[in-house]
Amino acid sequence: MTDRHDLSNLPSYRQPRRSVFSARKFALMASVVAGLGAAVYGFNPSISPADLFSSPAHAQVNNEVRKVERPIGFADIVERVKPSVISVKVNIKEKTASNDDSDDSASPFQPGSPMERFFRRFGGPDGFPGMKGGRGRVVQGQGSGFFISADGYAVTNNHVVDGADKVEVTTDDGKTYSAKVIGTDQRTDLALIKVEGSSNFPFAKLADGKPRIGDWVLAVGNPFGLGGTVTAGIVSASGRDIGNGPYDDFIQIDAPVNKGNSGGPAFDTSGEVMGVNTAIYSPSGGSVGIAFSIPASTVKSVVAQLKDRGSVSRGWIGVQIQPVTSDIADSLGMKKAEGALVAEPQANGPAAKAGIESGDVITSVNGDAVKDARELARTIGGMAPGATVKLNVLHKGQDKVVNLTLGQLPNTVEAKADTDKDSGKSASRGTDVPKLGMTVAPANSVAGAGKDGVVVTEVDPKSAAAERGFKEGDVILEVGGKSVSTAGEVREAINAAKSDNKNSVLMRVKSGGQSRFVAVPLAKG
């Protein structure tokens, strides 16, 4: 195929035909070509038209053109950063299986559920954490990681080394070393390991800034146990929530990553680590161009604590929160659907002691606006226990400032004191709530429903209540900010909201031991 910039391939210039070009026209054309070449490609404009087609000058033109056209590759970056990436191999001795007939290879998540789709882990033993195994068998898992210091500290994923009895790493030059787990953090899926055997390991630097959508990204790791493999792509999105927990803030990339890449770095074009690859979305189990990386800013914070004390301590205010939807914002008289709605403060927690109540909306922390519930969780979780914070709160339509001292986030979820029982039978059919499509009865008349509120005894599947997720056994504690204990009080609260020209009424609902707010649209008339 003829190169459109290679003048030597044009027949009319390779062997000028006298019948077509006169000497004057030829000189004029050569001058124009030389001028265009100087303007577009930047080669020496002092080359005379006569010299343009002589061998040395012609070669210079072609070399300059080819230099400009040659695609920019990643070889120089890869050569610099690839030695810092390691393959991680673990041995895990599984506990003796129970006597049931469960399939050893079954996923712990419900087939087709968001957890099952998003958490196709690629690097942990058998692909999923928590699988049941055979009696006393040893399972081998493979993942990736990278050095962050010359003395052998390296980062990988928690799910790669979780429960490991033995950890070995293989460096880019093929050498194998033993490693020990320094600390892990399940909430962010990060782990810090220490590789023994040298004090001069090549290491990577964690990036200081945030990547932009569209930036190049290089994923380096150990897919399918093949060893150091490099793939390239771009940053597809940021701030992704994939249902892992309240601290989700993933970078989405389309660089191909597969089973075994887990824990490996995602590099930017400066050769710095922008994120740690941790999960993929994959119906097939292989790469479909959607992978998720933990941002470098999160990695820095977590790794510093793991290195210092082997665990992570997070600030805690003791509230159950939920997003502020447009319907909820309307029912609360808010202009924008922003902030974090307090569904329920935990008893004796910092927030409860400071006077924060159910239905309050936390709008800022230390003067910085809170966009949504996830941002509040990340902000508070990034602070140290014992720190004093100032919260701006919307309380019953009024702004107020609350100062409190952060507690320490418990390592385990505390059990709820009052757990709903779905098996309770209603004492009666209940009283109909007009235009909402459900019937309710006093909670104290339904076994296991508790003493407060009204329990939902029946829901019309085609009603507004059903569309908002109400189901039999739910307990309605508040309607429009007022506590209710009878169907009559529910109706009164709904009529009050209509009188205030509200499009929806806010209900606090308890289901499965947890509280949440639900904005139910009000029928006109």
NUMIVEX-153009 format. One record per residue (C-alpha): residue number from 1; x, y, z. Coordinates in Angstrom, 1 decimal, decimal comma, always signed. Example, Ala and Ser with C-alpha at 12.3 -4.5 7.8 and 13.67 -1.06 7.14 Angstrom:
2
{atom 1; {+12,3; -4,5; +7,8}} {atom 2; {+13,7; -1,1; +7,1}} 
//
This chain:
525
{atom 1; {+0,0; +0,0; +0,0}} {atom 2; {+1,4; +3,4; -1,0}} {atom 3; {+2,4; +5,6; +1,9}} {atom 4; {+0,7; +9,0; +1,3}} {atom 5; {+3,7; +10,8; +2,9}} {atom 6; {+6,4; +8,9; +1,0}} {atom 7; {+7,2; +11,0; -2,0}} {atom 8; {+9,5; +8,3; -3,4}} {atom 9; {+6,5; +6,1; -4,1}} {atom 10; {+4,8; +8,6; -6,4}} {atom 11; {+5,6; +7,6; -10,0}} {atom 12; {+5,6; +11,1; -11,3}} {atom 13; {+8,4; +12,1; -8,9}} {atom 14; {+10,3; +8,9; -9,2}} {atom 15; {+10,6; +9,3; -13,0}} {atom 16; {+9,4; +12,8; -14,0}} {atom 17; {+7,9; +12,7; -17,5}} {atom 18; {+9,0; +15,6; -19,7}} {atom 19; {+5,7; +15,7; -21,5}} {atom 20; {+3,9; +16,5; -18,2}} {atom 21; {+6,2; +18,8; -16,2}} {atom 22; {+8,5; +21,5; -17,5}} {atom 23; {+11,6; +22,4; -15,5}} {atom 24; {+9,9; +25,6; -14,2}} {atom 25; {+6,7; +23,7; -13,1}} {atom 26; {+8,8; +21,0; -11,5}} {atom 27; {+10,8; +23,6; -9,4}} {atom 28; {+7,6; +25,3; -8,4}} {atom 29; {+5,9; +22,1; -7,3}} {atom 30; {+9,0; +21,0; -5,3}} {atom 31; {+9,1; +24,4; -3,6}} {atom 32; {+5,4; +24,0; -2,6}} {atom 33; {+6,0; +20,5; -1,3}} {atom 34; {+9,0; +21,6; +0,7}} {atom 35; {+7,1; +24,5; +2,2}} {atom 36; {+4,2; +22,2; +3,2}} {atom 37; {+6,5; +19,7; +4,7}} {atom 38; {+8,2; +22,4; +6,8}} {atom 39; {+4,9; +23,7; +8,0}} {atom 40; {+3,2; +20,4; +8,8}} {atom 41; {+6,1; +18,1; +9,8}} {atom 42; {+8,7; +20,5; +11,0}} {atom 43; {+11,7; +19,4; +8,9}} {atom 44; {+14,3; +21,8; +7,8}} {atom 45; {+12,8; +24,5; +5,4}} {atom 46; {+16,3; +25,4; +4,2}} {atom 47; {+16,4; +22,3; +2,0}} {atom 48; {+16,3; +23,6; -1,5}} {atom 49; {+13,8; +22,3; -4,0}} {atom 50; {+16,6; +20,9; -6,0}} {atom 51; {+17,9; +19,0; -3,0}} {atom 52; {+14,5; +17,7; -2,0}} {atom 53; {+14,7; +14,7; -4,2}} {atom 54; {+18,3; +14,0; -3,7}} {atom 55; {+19,0; +10,9; -1,6}} {atom 56; {+20,2; +12,5; +1,7}} {atom 57; {+17,5; +15,2; +1,9}} {atom 58; {+14,8; +12,8; +0,7}} {atom 59; {+15,8; +10,4; +3,5}} {atom 60; {+15,6; +13,2; +6,0}} {atom 61; {+12,1; +14,1; +4,9}} {atom 62; {+10,9; +10,5; +5,1}} {atom 63; {+12,5; +9,9; +8,5}} {atom 64; {+10,9; +13,0; +9,9}} {atom 65; {+7,5; +12,0; +8,5}} {atom 66; {+7,8; +8,5; +9,9}} {atom 67; {+8,9; +9,8; +13,3}} {atom 68; {+5,7; +11,9; +13,5}} {atom 69; {+3,4; +9,1; +12,3}} {atom 70; {+4,8; +6,4; +14,5}} {atom 71; {+2,2; +5,4; +17,2}} {atom 72; {+3,2; +6,3; +20,8}} {atom 73; {+3,6; +3,0; +22,7}} {atom 74; {+3,9; +2,1; +26,3}} {atom 75; {+7,2; +0,1; +26,1}} {atom 76; {+9,2; +2,7; +28,0}} {atom 77; {+6,7; +2,9; +30,8}} {atom 78; {+6,3; -0,9; +31,0}} {atom 79; {+10,1; -1,4; +31,1}} {atom 80; {+10,3; +0,9; +34,1}} {atom 81; {+7,3; -0,3; +36,2}} {atom 82; {+6,9; -4,0; +35,3}} {atom 83; {+9,8; -5,1; +37,7}} {atom 84; {+7,8; -3,8; +40,7}} {atom 85; {+4,8; -6,1; +40,0}} {atom 86; {+4,7; -9,6; +41,6}} {atom 87; {+2,7; -12,8; +41,3}} {atom 88; {+1,2; -13,9; +44,6}} {atom 89; {+0,6; -17,6; +45,3}} {atom 90; {-1,2; -18,8; +48,5}} {atom 91; {-2,0; -22,1; +50,1}} {atom 92; {-5,1; -22,3; +52,2}} {atom 93; {-6,0; -25,3; +54,3}} {atom 94; {-9,8; -25,5; +54,3}} {atom 95; {-11,8; -26,5; +57,3}} {atom 96; {-13,5; -29,8; +57,3}} {atom 97; {-16,8; -29,5; +55,4}} {atom 98; {-20,1; -30,1; +57,1}} {atom 99; {-22,0; -33,3; +56,5}} {atom 100; {-24,4; -31,7; +54,2}} {atom 101; {-24,5; -32,4; +50,4}} {atom 102; {-23,6; -28,9; +49,3}} {atom 103; {-21,8; -28,5; +46,1}} {atom 104; {-18,1; -27,6; +46,8}} {atom 105; {-18,0; -25,3; +43,8}} {atom 106; {-21,2; -23,4; +44,5}} {atom 107; {-21,1; -19,6; +44,8}} {atom 108; {-22,1; -18,3; +48,2}} {atom 109; {-24,2; -15,6; +46,4}} {atom 110; {-27,7; -16,2; +44,9}} {atom 111; {-27,4; -16,8; +41,1}} {atom 112; {-28,1; -13,7; +39,1}} {atom 113; {-28,0; -11,4; +42,1}} {atom 114; {-25,9; -8,2; +42,0}} {atom 115; {-23,4; -9,7; +44,4}} {atom 116; {-23,0; -12,8; +42,3}} {atom 117; {-22,5; -10,7; +39,1}} {atom 118; {-20,2; -8,0; +40,5}} {atom 119; {-18,2; -10,2; +42,9}} {atom 120; {-16,8; -12,7; +40,5}} {atom 121; {-13,5; -12,4; +42,2}} {atom 122; {-10,5; -13,2; +40,1}} {atom 123; {-7,6; -14,4; +42,2}} {atom 124; {-9,1; -15,9; +45,3}} {atom 125; {-9,3; -19,7; +45,8}} {atom 126; {-11,9; -21,2; +43,4}} {atom 127; {-12,9; -17,7; +42,3}} {atom 128; {-15,3; -16,9; +45,2}} {atom 129; {-14,6; -16,3; +48,9}} {atom 130; {-16,3; -18,5; +51,5}} {atom 131; {-16,8; -21,6; +49,4}} {atom 132; {-17,2; -24,9; +51,2}} {atom 133; {-14,4; -27,3; +50,6}} {atom 134; {-13,5; -30,9; +51,0}} {atom 135; {-12,2; -32,5; +54,2}} {atom 136; {-8,9; -30,9; +55,1}} {atom 137; {-7,9; -30,2; +51,5}} {atom 138; {-5,3; -27,5; +50,6}} {atom 139; {-6,5; -25,0; +48,1}} {atom 140; {-4,0; -22,9; +46,0}} {atom 141; {-4,9; -19,4; +44,9}} {atom 142; {-3,1; -17,0; +42,7}} {atom 143; {-3,2; -13,2; +42,4}} {atom 144; {-1,1; -10,2; +41,9}} {atom 145; {+0,5; -7,4; +43,8}} {atom 146; {+3,3; -4,8; +43,7}} {atom 147; {+6,1; -3,5; +45,9}} {atom 148; {+5,7; -0,1; +47,5}} {atom 149; {+9,1; +0,1; +49,1}} {atom 150; {+12,6; -1,3; +48,5}} {atom 151; {+12,5; -3,3; +51,8}} {atom 152; {+9,8; -5,7; +50,5}} {atom 153; {+6,4; -4,2; +51,6}} {atom 154; {+3,9; -5,0; +48,9}} {atom 155; {+0,2; -4,4; +48,3}} {atom 156; {-2,4; -7,0; +47,2}} {atom 157; {-6,1; -7,7; +47,8}} {atom 158; {-7,5; -9,0; +51,0}} {atom 159; {-9,4; -11,7; +49,2}} {atom 160; {-6,2; -13,0; +47,6}} {atom 161; {-4,5; -13,7; +51,0}} {atom 162; {-7,4; -14,0; +53,3}} {atom 163; {-7,0; -17,2; +55,4}} {atom 164; {-3,7; -18,1; +53,8}} {atom 165; {-1,4; -20,5; +55,6}} {atom 166; {+1,5; -19,8; +53,2}} {atom 167; {+2,2; -16,9; +50,9}} {atom 168; {+4,9; -16,9; +48,2}} {atom 169; {+5,6; -14,3; +45,6}} {atom 170; {+7,4; -14,5; +42,3}} {atom 171; {+9,2; -11,4; +41,0}} {atom 172; {+9,5; -10,3; +37,4}} {atom 173; {+12,9; -11,9; +37,1}} {atom 174; {+11,5; -15,3; +38,1}} {atom 175; {+12,8; -15,4; +41,6}} {atom 176; {+10,5; -16,8; +44,4}} {atom 177; {+10,4; -15,4; +47,9}} {atom 178; {+8,4; -16,2; +51,1}} {atom 179; {+6,0; -13,5; +52,4}} {atom 180; {+4,0; -12,9; +55,5}} {atom 181; {+0,7; -11,0; +55,9}} {atom 182; {+1,2; -7,8; +57,8}} {atom 183; {-2,5; -6,7; +57,9}} {atom 184; {-5,7; -6,8; +56,0}} {atom 185; {-8,8; -4,7; +55,6}} {atom 186; {-11,9; -6,4; +54,5}} {atom 187; {-14,0; -3,3; +54,0}} {atom 188; {-11,7; -2,0; +51,2}} {atom 189; {-10,4; -5,4; +50,1}} {atom 190; {-6,7; -4,4; +50,7}} {atom 191; {-3,8; -6,3; +52,2}} {atom 192; {-0,2; -5,5; +53,1}} {atom 193; {+2,4; -8,2; +52,9}} {atom 194; {+6,1; -8,3; +53,6}} {atom 195; {+8,5; -10,1; +51,3}} {atom 196; {+11,6; -11,5; +52,9}} {atom 197; {+15,0; -12,0; +51,1}} {atom 198; {+16,2; -8,6; +49,9}} {atom 199; {+16,3; -4,9; +50,8}} {atom 200; {+16,5; -3,6; +47,2}} {atom 201; {+13,3; -4,6; +45,5}} {atom 202; {+12,1; -2,3; +42,7}} {atom 203; {+8,9; -0,6; +43,8}} {atom 204; {+6,1; +1,6; +42,4}} {atom 205; {+4,8; +5,0; +43,6}} {atom 206; {+1,2; +5,6; +44,5}} {atom 207; {-0,2; +8,5; +42,5}} {atom 208; {-1,1; +11,7; +44,3}} {atom 209; {-3,8; +13,0; +42,0}} {atom 210; {-7,0; +11,5; +40,7}} {atom 211; {-7,2; +10,1; +37,2}} {atom 212; {-9,5; +11,7; +34,6}} {atom 213; {-12,1; +9,8; +32,6}} {atom 214; {-10,4; +9,0; +29,3}} {atom 215; {-6,8; +8,8; +30,7}} {atom 216; {-4,7; +5,9; +29,6}} {atom 217; {-4,3; +3,0; +32,1}} {atom 218; {-2,0; +0,0; +32,1}} {atom 219; {-2,9; -3,1; +34,0}} {atom 220; {+0,0; -5,4; +35,0}} {atom 221; {-0,5; -8,7; +36,7}} {atom 222; {-0,7; -12,5; +36,7}} {atom 223; {-3,8; -13,4; +34,7}} {atom 224; {-4,6; -17,2; +34,8}} {atom 225; {-1,2; -17,7; +36,3}} {atom 226; {+0,6; -16,7; +33,2}} {atom 227; {+3,0; -14,3; +34,9}} {atom 228; {+3,7; -10,7; +34,1}} {atom 229; {+1,2; -9,6; +31,6}} {atom 230; {+0,5; -6,0; +30,4}} {atom 231; {-2,8; -4,7; +29,0}} {atom 232; {-3,9; -1,2; +28,2}} {atom 233; {-7,1; +0,8; +28,1}} {atom 234; {-8,6; +3,9; +29,5}} {atom 235; {-10,4; +5,1; +32,6}} {atom 236; {-14,0; +4,5; +31,8}} {atom 237; {-15,7; +6,1; +34,9}} {atom 238; {-15,0; +7,0; +38,5}} {atom 239; {-16,8; +6,9; +41,8}} {atom 240; {-18,4; +3,6; +41,1}} {atom 241; {-20,5; +1,8; +43,7}} {atom 242; {-20,6; -1,9; +43,1}} {atom 243; {-22,3; -2,9; +46,3}} {atom 244; {-19,2; -3,9; +48,2}} {atom 245; {-19,9; -1,6; +51,1}} {atom 246; {-20,3; +2,0; +52,2}} {atom 247; {-16,7; +2,9; +51,2}} {atom 248; {-17,1; +2,0; +47,5}} {atom 249; {-15,4; +4,6; +45,3}} {atom 250; {-14,0; +2,5; +42,5}} {atom 251; {-12,3; +3,6; +39,3}} {atom 252; {-13,7; +1,7; +36,3}} {atom 253; {-11,2; +0,8; +33,6}} {atom 254; {-11,5; -1,1; +30,3}} {atom 255; {-8,0; -2,5; +30,3}} {atom 256; {-8,5; -6,3; +30,1}} {atom 257; {-8,1; -7,9; +33,5}} {atom 258; {-8,9; -11,5; +34,4}} {atom 259; {-8,7; -14,1; +37,1}} {atom 260; {-5,3; -13,7; +38,7}} {atom 261; {-5,0; -9,9; +38,0}} {atom 262; {-6,6; -9,3; +41,4}} {atom 263; {-4,4; -7,2; +43,6}} {atom 264; {-2,3; -6,0; +40,7}} {atom 265; {-1,6; -2,3; +39,9}} {atom 266; {-3,3; +0,0; +37,4}} {atom 267; {-0,6; +2,4; +36,2}} {atom 268; {-1,0; +5,9; +34,6}} {atom 269; {+1,3; +7,2; +31,9}} {atom 270; {+3,6; +8,6; +34,4}} {atom 271; {+4,3; +5,2; +35,7}} {atom 272; {+2,5; +5,8; +39,0}} {atom 273; {-0,2; +3,5; +40,5}} {atom 274; {-3,6; +5,1; +40,1}} {atom 275; {-5,4; +2,1; +41,6}} {atom 276; {-5,4; -1,6; +42,7}} {atom 277; {-7,4; -3,9; +40,5}} {atom 278; {-9,9; -5,8; +42,7}} {atom 279; {-13,1; -6,9; +40,8}} {atom 280; {-14,6; -7,4; +37,4}} {atom 281; {-18,0; -7,5; +36,0}} {atom 282; {-18,2; -10,6; +33,9}} {atom 283; {-21,2; -12,8; +33,0}} {atom 284; {-18,7; -15,3; +31,5}} {atom 285; {-15,9; -15,1; +34,1}} {atom 286; {-13,5; -13,6; +31,6}} {atom 287; {-12,8; -10,0; +30,7}} {atom 288; {-15,6; -8,0; +29,1}} {atom 289; {-13,9; -4,7; +29,4}} {atom 290; {-15,4; -3,7; +32,8}} {atom 291; {-13,0; -3,8; +35,8}} {atom 292; {-12,8; -1,9; +39,0}} {atom 293; {-9,8; -0,5; +40,8}} {atom 294; {-9,4; +0,9; +44,4}} {atom 295; {-8,1; +4,5; +44,1}} {atom 296; {-4,6; +5,3; +45,1}} {atom 297; {-5,8; +7,8; +47,7}} {atom 298; {-7,7; +5,0; +49,5}} {atom 299; {-4,7; +2,6; +49,2}} {atom 300; {-2,4; +5,2; +50,8}} {atom 301; {-4,6; +5,7; +53,8}} {atom 302; {-5,3; +2,0; +54,4}} {atom 303; {-1,7; +0,8; +53,9}} {atom 304; {-0,3; +3,4; +56,3}} {atom 305; {-2,5; +2,0; +59,1}} {atom 306; {-1,8; -1,6; +58,2}} {atom 307; {+1,9; -1,0; +58,3}} {atom 308; {+1,7; +0,9; +61,6}} {atom 309; {-0,6; -1,5; +63,5}} {atom 310; {-1,8; -4,3; +61,2}} {atom 311; {-5,5; -3,1; +61,2}} {atom 312; {-7,5; -0,1; +60,2}} {atom 313; {-9,4; +2,2; +62,6}} {atom 314; {-12,2; +4,4; +61,2}} {atom 315; {-14,2; +7,2; +62,5}} {atom 316; {-17,8; +6,4; +63,4}} {atom 317; {-20,9; +8,5; +64,3}} {atom 318; {-23,3; +5,7; +64,8}} {atom 319; {-26,1; +6,3; +62,3}} {atom 320; {-27,9; +4,2; +59,7}} {atom 321; {-28,2; +6,4; +56,7}} {atom 322; {-29,8; +6,3; +53,2}} {atom 323; {-29,7; +8,5; +50,1}} {atom 324; {-32,0; +11,5; +49,7}} {atom 325; {-34,1; +10,8; +46,6}} {atom 326; {-36,1; +13,5; +44,8}} {atom 327; {-39,3; +12,2; +46,4}} {atom 328; {-37,8; +12,3; +49,9}} {atom 329; {-36,4; +15,8; +49,2}} {atom 330; {-39,8; +17,0; +48,2}} {atom 331; {-41,5; +15,5; +51,2}} {atom 332; {-38,9; +17,3; +53,5}} {atom 333; {-39,2; +20,6; +51,6}} {atom 334; {-35,6; +20,5; +50,3}} {atom 335; {-34,7; +22,2; +47,1}} {atom 336; {-32,1; +19,6; +46,1}} {atom 337; {-31,8; +15,9; +46,6}} {atom 338; {-28,5; +16,1; +48,5}} {atom 339; {-27,1; +15,0; +51,8}} {atom 340; {-27,5; +11,8; +53,9}} {atom 341; {-30,8; +11,0; +55,5}} {atom 342; {-30,5; +9,5; +59,0}} {atom 343; {-32,8; +6,5; +59,1}} {atom 344; {-31,9; +5,6; +62,7}} {atom 345; {-29,2; +6,7; +65,1}} {atom 346; {-27,7; +3,8; +67,1}} {atom 347; {-28,4; +3,9; +70,8}} {atom 348; {-25,6; +5,5; +72,8}} {atom 349; {-23,7; +6,3; +69,6}} {atom 350; {-22,0; +9,7; +69,1}} {atom 351; {-24,8; +11,0; +66,9}} {atom 352; {-27,6; +10,0; +69,3}} {atom 353; {-25,7; +11,6; +72,2}} {atom 354; {-25,3; +14,8; +70,2}} {atom 355; {-29,0; +15,0; +69,5}} {atom 356; {-29,3; +13,7; +66,0}} {atom 357; {-32,6; +12,1; +65,3}} {atom 358; {-34,3; +9,9; +62,7}} {atom 359; {-35,4; +12,0; +59,8}} {atom 360; {-32,5; +14,5; +60,1}} {atom 361; {-30,4; +15,2; +57,0}} {atom 362; {-26,7; +15,6; +57,3}} {atom 363; {-25,7; +18,2; +54,7}} {atom 364; {-22,1; +19,0; +55,4}} {atom 365; {-19,0; +17,9; +57,5}} {atom 366; {-16,6; +20,5; +58,7}} {atom 367; {-18,0; +22,9; +56,1}} {atom 368; {-17,7; +20,6; +53,1}} {atom 369; {-21,0; +19,7; +51,5}} {atom 370; {-22,2; +16,1; +51,6}} {atom 371; {-23,3; +15,0; +48,2}} {atom 372; {-24,9; +11,7; +49,2}} {atom 373; {-24,9; +9,0; +51,9}} {atom 374; {-21,9; +7,2; +50,4}} {atom 375; {-19,8; +10,4; +50,5}} {atom 376; {-20,7; +10,9; +54,2}} {atom 377; {-19,6; +7,3; +55,0}} {atom 378; {-16,3; +7,7; +53,2}} {atom 379; {-15,7; +11,1; +54,8}} {atom 380; {-16,3; +10,0; +58,3}} {atom 381; {-14,6; +6,6; +57,7}} {atom 382; {-11,5; +8,5; +56,6}} {atom 383; {-11,2; +10,3; +59,9}} {atom 384; {-9,5; +9,1; +63,0}} {atom 385; {-11,5; +8,0; +66,0}} {atom 386; {-11,5; +10,7; +68,7}} {atom 387; {-11,5; +13,6; +66,2}} {atom 388; {-14,1; +16,4; +66,7}} {atom 389; {-16,3; +17,2; +63,7}} {atom 390; {-18,9; +19,8; +62,9}} {atom 391; {-22,0; +18,6; +61,2}} {atom 392; {-24,6; +20,8; +59,5}} {atom 393; {-28,0; +19,1; +59,9}} {atom 394; {-31,5; +19,8; +58,6}} {atom 395; {-33,7; +19,1; +61,5}} {atom 396; {-37,5; +19,3; +61,0}} {atom 397; {-37,0; +21,9; +58,3}} {atom 398; {-34,5; +24,0; +60,3}} {atom 399; {-30,7; +24,1; +59,9}} {atom 400; {-28,6; +23,5; +62,9}} {atom 401; {-25,0; +22,8; +63,7}} {atom 402; {-24,0; +19,7; +65,7}} {atom 403; {-20,5; +19,1; +67,2}} {atom 404; {-19,5; +15,6; +68,1}} {atom 405; {-16,5; +13,4; +68,8}} {atom 406; {-16,1; +10,4; +66,5}} {atom 407; {-16,1; +7,0; +68,0}} {atom 408; {-14,4; +3,9; +66,5}} {atom 409; {-16,2; +1,9; +63,9}} {atom 410; {-16,9; -1,5; +65,4}} {atom 411; {-15,3; -4,5; +63,6}} {atom 412; {-18,6; -6,3; +63,4}} {atom 413; {-22,1; -5,2; +62,8}} {atom 414; {-24,0; -4,9; +66,1}} {atom 415; {-27,2; -6,9; +66,4}} {atom 416; {-30,4; -5,0; +66,5}} {atom 417; {-32,2; -5,0; +69,9}} {atom 418; {-35,6; -5,2; +68,4}} {atom 419; {-35,8; -7,7; +65,5}} {atom 420; {-38,9; -8,0; +63,5}} {atom 421; {-40,4; -11,5; +63,1}} {atom 422; {-41,9; -12,1; +59,7}} {atom 423; {-43,6; -15,2; +61,0}} {atom 424; {-45,9; -13,2; +63,3}} {atom 425; {-49,6; -13,6; +62,6}} {atom 426; {-51,9; -10,6; +62,7}} {atom 427; {-54,6; -10,4; +65,3}} {atom 428; {-57,0; -9,1; +62,7}} {atom 429; {-57,1; -8,4; +59,0}} {atom 430; {-56,2; -4,8; +59,7}} {atom 431; {-57,6; -1,4; +58,7}} {atom 432; {-57,4; -0,2; +55,1}} {atom 433; {-55,3; +2,9; +54,4}} {atom 434; {-57,2; +4,6; +51,5}} {atom 435; {-55,4; +5,2; +48,2}} {atom 436; {-52,1; +3,7; +49,3}} {atom 437; {-53,2; +0,1; +48,7}} {atom 438; {-52,4; -1,5; +52,0}} {atom 439; {-54,0; -2,4; +55,3}} {atom 440; {-52,4; -1,9; +58,7}} {atom 441; {-53,0; -2,9; +62,3}} {atom 442; {-51,4; -1,7; +65,6}} {atom 443; {-48,0; -3,4; +66,1}} {atom 444; {-48,8; -4,5; +69,6}} {atom 445; {-51,7; -6,6; +68,2}} {atom 446; {-49,4; -8,6; +66,0}} {atom 447; {-47,1; -11,3; +67,5}} {atom 448; {-43,4; -10,4; +67,0}} {atom 449; {-44,0; -6,9; +65,6}} {atom 450; {-43,0; -5,0; +68,7}} {atom 451; {-44,9; -2,3; +70,6}} {atom 452; {-44,4; +0,8; +68,4}} {atom 453; {-46,0; +1,7; +65,1}} {atom 454; {-48,4; -0,1; +62,9}} {atom 455; {-47,7; -3,3; +61,0}} {atom 456; {-48,6; -3,9; +57,4}} {atom 457; {-51,0; -6,8; +57,2}} {atom 458; {-51,7; -6,8; +53,4}} {atom 459; {-50,4; -5,0; +50,3}} {atom 460; {-52,2; -4,6; +47,0}} {atom 461; {-49,6; -5,7; +44,4}} {atom 462; {-50,7; -3,0; +42,0}} {atom 463; {-50,7; -0,2; +44,5}} {atom 464; {-48,3; +2,7; +45,3}} {atom 465; {-47,3; +0,9; +48,4}} {atom 466; {-46,2; -2,2; +46,5}} {atom 467; {-44,2; +0,0; +44,0}} {atom 468; {-42,3; +1,5; +47,0}} {atom 469; {-41,4; -1,9; +48,3}} {atom 470; {-43,8; -2,3; +51,2}} {atom 471; {-44,6; -5,9; +52,1}} {atom 472; {-46,5; -7,8; +54,7}} {atom 473; {-44,8; -7,6; +58,1}} {atom 474; {-43,2; -4,2; +57,7}} {atom 475; {-43,7; -1,8; +60,6}} {atom 476; {-44,5; +1,8; +59,9}} {atom 477; {-43,1; +3,9; +62,8}} {atom 478; {-43,7; +7,4; +61,5}} {atom 479; {-45,7; +9,2; +58,9}} {atom 480; {-44,9; +12,8; +57,9}} {atom 481; {-42,5; +13,1; +60,9}} {atom 482; {-45,2; +12,0; +63,4}} {atom 483; {-45,2; +8,7; +65,3}} {atom 484; {-48,2; +6,5; +64,5}} {atom 485; {-49,8; +3,6; +66,4}} {atom 486; {-53,2; +3,3; +64,7}} {atom 487; {-54,6; +3,4; +61,2}} {atom 488; {-56,4; +6,5; +62,1}} {atom 489; {-53,1; +8,3; +62,9}} {atom 490; {-51,7; +7,2; +59,6}} {atom 491; {-54,7; +8,7; +57,8}} {atom 492; {-54,4; +12,0; +59,7}} {atom 493; {-50,7; +12,3; +58,8}} {atom 494; {-51,5; +11,7; +55,2}} {atom 495; {-54,3; +14,3; +55,1}} {atom 496; {-51,9; +16,8; +56,8}} {atom 497; {-49,3; +16,2; +54,1}} {atom 498; {-52,0; +16,8; +51,4}} {atom 499; {-53,1; +20,0; +53,1}} {atom 500; {-49,5; +21,2; +52,9}} {atom 501; {-49,6; +20,5; +49,1}} {atom 502; {-47,0; +17,8; +49,4}} {atom 503; {-46,6; +15,4; +46,4}} {atom 504; {-45,5; +12,6; +48,7}} {atom 505; {-45,5; +11,7; +52,4}} {atom 506; {-42,4; +10,4; +54,2}} {atom 507; {-42,7; +7,2; +56,2}} {atom 508; {-40,2; +5,6; +58,5}} {atom 509; {-40,4; +1,9; +58,0}} {atom 510; {-38,8; -1,0; +59,9}} {atom 511; {-38,1; -4,1; +58,0}} {atom 512; {-35,9; -7,0; +58,9}} {atom 513; {-34,6; -5,2; +62,0}} {atom 514; {-33,5; -2,1; +60,0}} {atom 515; {-35,2; +1,2; +59,5}} {atom 516; {-35,5; +3,2; +56,3}} {atom 517; {-37,5; +6,2; +55,0}} {atom 518; {-39,8; +5,7; +52,1}} {atom 519; {-41,5; +8,6; +50,2}} {atom 520; {-44,9; +7,4; +49,1}} {atom 521; {-46,7; +9,5; +46,4}} {atom 522; {-50,0; +11,0; +47,4}} {atom 523; {-53,0; +10,6; +45,1}} {atom 524; {-54,7; +13,8; +44,2}} {atom 525; {-58,3; +14,5; +45,3}} 
//
